Amino acid sequence: MSPTVGRTMPRPLFAVILAGGVGTRLWPRSRRRCPKQLLDIVNRRTMLQNTVDRVLPLIPAERIFVVTGAEYAAQAHEQLPNLPEGNILVEPSGRGTAPCIGLAAMALAKIEPEGIMISLHADHVIANPDRFRELLQIAAQTASSGRLVTLGIEPTYPETGYGYIERGRYIHRVSGVPVYKVAGFIEKPPAAQAAEYVLGGRHFWNSGLFVWRVDIILQAIQQWLPELYEQIMLIGQAWGTPEQDQVLAKVWDGIHNVSIDVGIMEKAADIAVVPADIGWSDVGSWASLADIMEANGEGNVVLGDTEHLSIETRGSLVYAPGRVVATIAVEDLVVVDTDDVLLICPKSRAQDVRKVIDKLQALGRHDLL
């Protein structure tokens, strides 16, 4: 898959927002019935709405698409009334990011097969949206020639919960920003290796933010995931006809779960990375949320309509809308109170919320998931 000569007219930009995850790491606020992307986690707008807001100055609403599960489609429509109804693409069940992106690319190919597709996640926080949009345009220019492009987040500490991207040779510079060939993708590393990556300056966090031409990503799926490509094309044959939903459900049932990273990005050769310093977070835990929110004078983050009575309390996150929470002589705690669940844990163990989910599943407490 080699780069092709770009045409002189700029290619239209499309945003595809993946919004089908269940967001278990922000349990108990994020639940299966209403996951974190549909919640007002960081401000009075939901994370999905914030994601759309970030790209609207760059891409009009009619070219913004959302891929989500059937159980969340109604909420997505309600939250995004300015998007055309047909721009909410519904996947019958979760199958990973590669099928999601393939479904969206198939739909976009019927509109503009050589358009530029920007793939975003609905549950990320970006503190510098202006810079983000600038880098998306730089990535789009690079993708226009036929490359798959990703935004690599410049790491600020040795995070072991993220995958990493290794920077390869220099390709070119666009608007003063260097663009590099990707030398490789690395799965979540141990702490010592992550520390080396940060000090070495040749690695980025893998943000899962991608930019590519619609036809090029479909070619990549055809090359590396041929079975998925055939299934997507079957769906495409019925797309826009009265049989669309029936064919989609039947074919989707046979699609294997695969991520775009494992299925395509770790295999393809012609991938570029744009370094991005945009204040990015995937809000992967209550502790990471505390890191990006404004703390008070004691270093505590108090969310929602919560009244926090703090006595010698430092570095904690407290969420209990409509309640009074008193804490005495504690540090670095997470306290999250919902109508039916109270979560208390050290911030350093916030990732272990997953263990609570596993235990609830084992106990059959699906009412709390």
C-alpha positions in Angstrom: 0.0 0.0 0.0 2.1 2.9 -1.3 1.3 6.6 -1.1 -0.4 8.1 -4.1 -0.1 11.5 -5.5 -2.7 13.8 -3.8 -5.1 15.8 -5.8 -5.0 19.5 -5.8 -8.5 20.1 -4.3 -8.6 19.5 -0.5 -10.4 16.3 0.5 -13.4 16.7 2.7 -12.9 15.7 6.4 -15.2 13.3 8.2 -15.2 12.6 11.9 -16.1 9.1 13.1 -16.6 8.9 16.9 -16.5 5.5 18.5 -19.0 5.5 21.3 -19.8 1.9 22.1 -17.7 1.1 25.2 -19.1 0.3 28.6 -16.6 2.3 30.6 -16.2 -0.1 33.6 -13.1 1.7 35.0 -15.3 4.6 36.2 -17.7 2.3 38.0 -20.0 2.9 39.9 -20.9 6.0 38.1 -20.4 4.5 34.7 -22.8 1.6 34.2 -23.8 -0.7 31.3 -27.1 1.2 31.0 -25.2 4.5 30.8 -21.5 4.3 30.2 -19.0 7.1 30.8 -19.2 8.6 27.3 -22.8 9.4 27.9 -22.2 11.1 31.3 -21.2 14.6 32.3 -17.9 13.4 33.9 -15.8 16.5 33.4 -18.3 19.3 32.9 -22.0 19.9 32.3 -21.7 18.5 28.8 -21.4 14.7 28.3 -18.1 13.3 27.1 -19.8 12.4 23.7 -21.1 16.0 23.4 -17.6 17.3 24.3 -16.1 15.2 21.5 -18.5 16.5 18.9 -17.9 20.1 20.2 -14.2 19.7 19.7 -14.4 18.9 16.0 -17.4 21.1 15.0 -15.1 24.2 14.3 -13.3 21.9 11.8 -16.0 19.6 10.5 -19.7 20.4 10.0 -22.4 18.3 11.7 -23.5 16.6 8.5 -20.0 15.0 8.2 -19.8 13.8 11.9 -20.8 10.2 12.4 -21.1 8.3 15.7 -20.8 4.5 16.0 -22.5 3.1 19.1 -24.4 0.1 20.4 -28.1 -0.5 19.9 -28.6 0.1 23.7 -27.0 3.5 23.5 -28.4 4.8 20.2 -31.4 6.5 21.6 -29.3 8.4 24.2 -26.8 9.4 21.4 -29.7 10.8 19.3 -31.0 12.7 22.3 -27.6 14.2 23.2 -26.7 15.1 19.6 -29.9 16.6 18.1 -28.0 18.6 15.5 -26.5 15.5 13.9 -28.6 14.0 11.0 -30.4 10.9 12.2 -28.6 8.7 9.7 -25.2 9.7 11.2 -25.7 7.6 14.2 -24.5 4.2 13.0 -25.6 1.3 15.2 -23.6 -1.8 15.7 -25.8 -4.7 16.9 -23.2 -5.8 19.4 -19.6 -5.0 20.5 -17.0 -6.5 18.1 -14.0 -4.3 18.8 -12.7 -1.2 17.0 -11.7 -2.7 13.7 -15.3 -3.7 12.8 -16.6 -0.4 14.0 -14.2 1.5 11.8 -14.8 -0.8 8.9 -18.6 -0.2 9.2 -18.1 3.6 9.2 -15.6 3.5 6.4 -18.1 1.5 4.3 -20.8 4.1 5.0 -18.4 7.0 4.2 -17.2 5.3 1.0 -20.8 5.7 -0.4 -20.5 9.5 0.2 -16.8 10.3 -0.6 -14.5 7.3 -1.1 -11.4 9.4 -1.0 -12.5 11.6 1.9 -10.4 11.9 5.0 -11.7 9.9 8.0 -10.7 11.0 11.5 -11.4 8.3 14.0 -12.0 9.5 17.6 -13.1 8.0 20.9 -16.1 9.5 22.6 -14.6 9.2 26.1 -11.3 11.1 25.8 -10.5 14.5 27.4 -8.4 17.0 25.5 -7.4 20.1 27.3 -6.1 22.0 24.3 -8.8 21.6 21.5 -7.4 24.4 19.3 -4.0 22.6 19.1 -5.8 19.3 18.6 -7.6 20.7 15.5 -4.4 22.1 14.1 -2.7 18.7 14.4 -5.7 16.9 12.9 -5.3 19.1 9.8 -1.6 18.3 9.7 -2.5 14.6 10.0 -5.1 15.0 7.2 -2.5 16.5 4.9 -0.2 13.6 5.5 -3.0 11.0 5.1 -4.1 12.6 1.8 -1.2 10.9 0.0 -2.2 7.5 1.2 -0.6 6.9 4.6 -2.3 5.7 7.7 -1.7 8.3 10.4 -1.9 8.3 14.1 -1.5 11.1 16.7 1.2 10.1 19.2 0.8 11.7 22.7 4.1 13.0 24.1 4.4 11.1 27.4 4.7 13.1 30.6 5.4 10.2 32.9 6.0 6.4 32.6 2.4 5.2 32.3 2.2 1.4 32.2 -1.5 1.4 31.3 -1.0 2.7 27.8 0.5 1.2 24.6 3.4 3.0 23.1 4.4 4.0 19.5 8.1 4.0 18.6 9.2 6.9 16.3 11.0 6.0 13.1 12.6 8.1 10.4 11.6 11.6 9.7 9.1 12.0 6.8 8.4 15.7 6.5 7.3 18.8 8.3 3.9 20.4 8.0 3.3 23.9 9.5 6.4 23.5 11.6 5.4 20.1 13.0 7.6 17.1 12.2 5.9 13.9 11.0 7.6 10.5 11.4 7.3 7.0 10.2 6.1 4.6 12.8 8.8 2.0 13.7 6.5 -0.1 15.8 3.7 -0.4 18.3 4.4 -1.7 21.8 1.9 -3.2 24.1 1.6 -1.9 27.7 5.2 -2.1 29.0 6.5 -2.8 32.6 7.4 0.3 34.6 11.2 0.2 34.0 10.6 0.0 30.2 8.0 2.8 30.3 10.5 5.0 32.2 13.2 4.3 29.5 10.6 5.3 26.8 9.9 8.6 28.5 13.6 9.5 28.9 14.5 8.4 25.4 12.2 10.8 23.7 11.5 8.4 20.8 8.2 6.9 22.1 4.7 8.2 22.3 1.5 7.1 24.1 -0.8 5.3 21.7 -3.9 7.5 21.8 -6.1 5.5 19.4 -6.6 8.7 17.4 -6.3 7.9 13.7 -6.6 9.8 10.4 -6.7 8.1 6.9 -8.4 8.2 3.6 -11.6 6.2 3.5 -10.4 4.1 0.5 -7.0 3.5 2.1 -8.4 2.1 5.4 -10.7 -0.2 3.4 -7.7 -1.4 1.4 -5.9 -2.1 4.7 -8.8 -4.1 6.0 -9.0 -6.0 2.7 -5.3 -6.8 3.0 -5.0 -7.7 6.7 -8.5 -8.7 7.7 -9.9 -10.2 4.5 -12.8 -12.0 6.2 -13.9 -8.8 7.9 -13.6 -6.9 4.6 -15.9 -9.5 2.9 -18.4 -9.1 5.7 -18.4 -5.3 5.5 -18.9 -5.5 1.8 -21.9 -7.8 2.3 -23.4 -5.2 4.7 -22.6 -2.5 2.1 -24.6 -4.2 -0.6 -27.7 -3.8 1.5 -26.8 -0.4 2.9 -29.6 2.1 2.3 -32.1 -0.5 1.3 -35.1 -1.9 3.3 -33.0 -5.0 4.1 -30.2 -3.0 5.7 -30.9 -3.8 9.3 -31.7 -7.4 8.7 -28.5 -8.0 6.7 -26.4 -6.0 9.2 -27.7 -8.1 12.2 -27.1 -11.4 10.3 -23.6 -10.6 9.1 -22.5 -8.9 12.3 -23.3 -12.0 14.3 -20.4 -13.8 12.5 -17.8 -11.0 12.8 -14.9 -11.7 15.1 -13.8 -9.3 17.8 -10.6 -7.5 16.8 -9.0 -4.1 17.6 -7.8 -1.9 14.9 -4.3 -1.9 16.6 -3.9 -5.6 16.5 -5.7 -6.2 13.2 -4.2 -3.4 11.1 -1.8 -1.0 12.8 0.7 -3.5 14.1 0.9 -5.1 10.6 0.8 -2.3 8.1 4.0 -0.8 6.9 3.2 2.7 5.8 2.1 4.4 9.0 3.0 8.0 10.1 2.8 9.5 13.6 2.2 13.2 14.4 3.6 14.2 17.8 0.8 15.7 19.9 1.0 17.7 23.0 -2.7 18.4 23.6 -3.4 17.7 27.2 -4.8 14.2 26.3 -6.3 11.7 28.8 -8.4 8.6 28.2 -9.8 9.0 31.7 -9.0 5.4 32.4 -9.7 5.5 36.1 -10.9 7.8 38.9 -7.3 8.6 39.7 -6.6 9.7 36.1 -9.8 11.9 36.3 -8.4 13.5 39.5 -5.2 14.3 37.6 -7.0 16.4 35.0 -9.5 18.2 37.2 -8.9 21.4 39.1 -8.1 20.7 42.7 -8.8 23.0 45.6 -6.3 24.4 48.1 -5.9 21.1 49.9 -5.3 19.2 46.6 -8.7 17.6 46.7 -11.0 17.3 43.7 -14.7 17.6 44.6 -17.1 16.7 41.8 -20.8 17.4 41.2 -23.1 18.9 43.8 -21.0 17.5 46.7 -20.4 19.2 50.0 -17.0 18.0 51.3 -16.1 18.6 54.9 -12.4 18.2 54.9 -10.3 17.8 58.0 -6.6 17.2 57.3 -7.5 15.5 54.0 -5.2 15.8 51.0 -5.1 14.7 47.4 -8.4 12.9 47.3 -11.3 12.8 44.9 -14.9 13.0 46.3 -18.1 12.5 44.3 -21.4 12.3 46.1 -24.1 14.6 44.6 -26.5 16.1 47.1 -24.6 14.6 50.0 -22.3 15.8 52.7 -19.0 13.8 52.9 -16.7 14.3 55.9 -13.2 12.9 55.8 -10.6 13.1 58.6 -6.9 12.7 58.3 -6.8 10.7 55.0 -4.8 11.2 51.8 -5.1 10.1 48.2 -8.5 8.5 48.5 -11.2 8.0 45.9 -14.7 8.3 47.4 -17.6 7.8 44.9 -21.2 7.6 46.1 -24.1 6.9 43.9 -27.7 6.0 44.7 -26.9 2.3 45.3 -23.1 2.0 45.6 -20.4 3.5 47.7 -16.8 3.1 46.4 -13.8 3.9 48.6 -10.2 3.0 47.6 -6.7 4.5 47.5 -6.0 6.4 44.3 -3.1 4.1 43.7 -5.5 1.2 43.4 -8.2 2.9 41.3 -7.4 0.5 38.4 -8.6 -2.4 40.6 -12.2 -1.3 40.1 -12.1 -4.0 37.4 -11.8 -6.6 40.2 -15.0 -5.3 41.8 -16.8 -5.7 38.4 -15.5 -9.3 38.2 -16.7 -10.1 41.7 -20.1 -8.6 41.0 -20.4 -10.8 37.9 -19.4 -13.9 39.8 -22.0 -13.1 42.4 -24.7 -12.5 39.8 -25.2 -8.9 40.9 -25.9 -7.7 37.4 -28.2 -5.0 38.8 -25.0 -3.2 39.9 -23.1 -3.4 36.7 
